[in-house]
Amino acid sequence: MIFNISEILDIAIMSAYLGFIFSDMLPRHRENYDPLKHYSKKHDWSSFKYAIYATAPAVIFHELAHKFVAMGFGLDAVFMAFYRDTFTLSLAAFSVLAKFTGFGFIFFVPGFVSISGTGTALEFSLTAVAGPLFNLVLWLAAYFVLKSKKYSKKHFLFWTLTKKINMLLFIFNILPIPGFDGYKFLMGLLSLF
């Protein structure tokens, strides 16, 4: 079985969390735009849905790339939302607090893939880099769509956000800093030598 019910539920919860965190941060084109309504702190379901639409695919596909590469190597891989781990839950709590206080910087890990099994250092290294590489592909795809100008005017902002979000996810995750995918990738390569 590729997905279990728990993973599907976690993807839905993670998507809702991303929608909540980014619901009032993402710009979007609207007909009859009223800045007073936009900046009032009233809850806006359309902003919530748009935030999910703009952010969740980048995060979900990043994590699924880890999952499917690990499974391809015969490892067990399960997607989990932030609340299943104490550290990622504390980051999520910090992000919610930052949103309410207007802190301006949000660092979060909305989900992760738990990988177990016996694999080689190269297999674990390739599994680690799969997520950032998928974000690189999405970043470049959005870049070329924008460059080609073969999109409707109403989708311009979506492609721009897709490009920026995937660029940020790629850059941050590829850094060789402990806890990031780039570090796991580098350590796996170094252990080969």
Secondary structure, 3 states (H helix, E strand, C coil): CCCCHHHHHHHHHHHHHHHHHHCCCCCCCCCCCCHHHHHCCCCCHHHHHHHHHHHHHHHHHHHHHHHHHHHHCCCEEEEEEHHHCHHHHHHHHHHHHHHHHCCCCCCCCCEEEEEECCCCHHHHHHHHHHHHHHHHHHHHHHHHHHHHCCCCHHHHHHHHHHHHHHHHHHHHHHCCCCCCHHHHHHHHHHHHC
